[in-house]
Amino acid sequence: MNYHGYFDRGTRNVECCIIGTGGFGRSFLAQGLVVPGLSVRVAVDRDVRIAADSLRSVGVEETEIRPCQDAEAALQAWRDGAFIATDSFAAVAELPVDVVVEATGDPEVGARHVRLAIENGKHVALVSKEVDSVIGPGLAAMAQEAGVIVSPVDGDQPSLLIGLITWAEVLGLEIICAGKSSEYDFVYDAARGTLDCNGETYAVPEFAGLERLGDTAAADMVARRAEATRALPQRAVPDLCEMTIVANSCDMRPDRPDLHCPIARIDEVPSILCAKADGGILTQENVLDVFHCLRRPDETSFAGGVFVVVRCRHDETWDMLRGKGHVLSRNGRTAMVYIPRHLLGMEAATTIFEIALRGVSSGAAQPRHCVDLTAFADRDFKAGDRLEMGGHHHSIEGVSARMDAAAPLTAQTAAPFYIASNRTLLRDVRAGEPIRMADLDLSGESDLLRLREEQDRRAATLKEAI
């Protein structure tokens, strides 16, 4: 596909506002200075100084940056052609930007930003997966009614995986499993008997001899590797969160609610993430999962990329492709097609142009509410405990996530993970139990909860109409 033809912008510039200038936001700001037809003159963060610093960090001159605290100042700065730094999206919500990029990662704040953007007639590129996992389908429907678009964003794995899945479907490939590699590789140094992951080094003496799958049964090797690396975290909430977004865009499910998350070398993925009948570990097909990329220090990374495992239907074709270096399973029944990268804000422009120039989302035209990311207690909690969300992964200590079948919220349903976050428990919850809506103190204003209730009402109305 010729991208210049697909994204023919003529002389048009697409104007954007970025909310949240962390890693993704700053990389997007940087691209706004070099991508033809992309203009990112508005930066919003929790402190106006952070927004201004972010603009300076990507090369915007101090004299070009205008800190703004209200709508009047922002409009004047816009007319003057300045770059705008602010701590309030409300102050810039009425500016004539085409696309708002929400990248705060904050479920409550992000929900409010998206609502406000839609109400002001702006398209939204929704980077904040925390928001999308709870109310993505509802926001897409709300935007559609307002004549705008809410979309996942290229550069992050959900949108890239949706693209790879739909590409495979257009080509008639039968998908066995689709997913991504986890956020951080498992880098094994046999000489030292250590495994590096996310900047930490772990002694893993029991891993010796488990470096390669060889002829070992896939299920046995997966279990042995998991046990040998039990000191390492092997489930990450962001991974399940991202797969929830893909599930709702592509109408797919996980094989198990917490995913298998096997530790696997790149060339082992189609041998492991395939049906048991084909020598793998899956009980179903057309499912979602994540793997931890196992490699030596001198080997290439999967780089948080995305993949599909497909069925090999024509032996002659796949024998030819194996000879060209494509990754097939041991028995040749499945193969993996993959994109070994995600470039964050550096490649978000394709989604921005898709929305503004072509009038379509990078995800589903209308996501379906198939899966909920729910909160699960891994230890005992007492009434009065606060489920504090924090850290780079926006996790909650002692709480893991599950990908459960979607359901409207009731007192007894498992709470969506990011509705549970930063809430106080009203009663004890035992280890091994879901955290239910009735367990949470839900008092106070919450755009996230209100919009989720609206999403449930929409779904109920649609069901009645059918």
Buried (B, 14 or more C-beta within 10 A) or exposed (E): EEEEEEBEBEEEEBBBBBBBBBEBBBBBBBBBEEBEBBBBBBBBBBEBEBBBBBBBEBEBEEEEBBBBEEBEBBBEBBEEEBBBBBBBBBBBBBBEBBBBBBBBBBBBBBBBBBBBBBEBEBBBBBBBBBBBBBBBBBBBBBBBEBEBBBBBBBBBBBBBBBBBBBBBEEEEBBBBBBBBBBBBBBBBBEEEBBBBBBEEEBEBEBBEEBBEBEEEEBBEBBEBBBEBBEEBBBBBBBBBBBBBBBBBBBEBBBBBBBBBBBBBBBBBBBBBBBBEEBBBBBEEBBBBBBBBBBBEEEEEBBEBBBBBBBBBEEEEEBEEBBEEEBBBBBEBBBBBBBBBBBBBBBBBBBBBBBBBBEEEBBBBEEBBBBBBBBBBBBEEBEEEBEBBBEEEBBBBEBBBBBBBEBBBBEEEBBBBBBBBBBBBBBEBBEEEBBBBBEBBEBEEEBBBBBBBBBBBEBBEEEEEEE
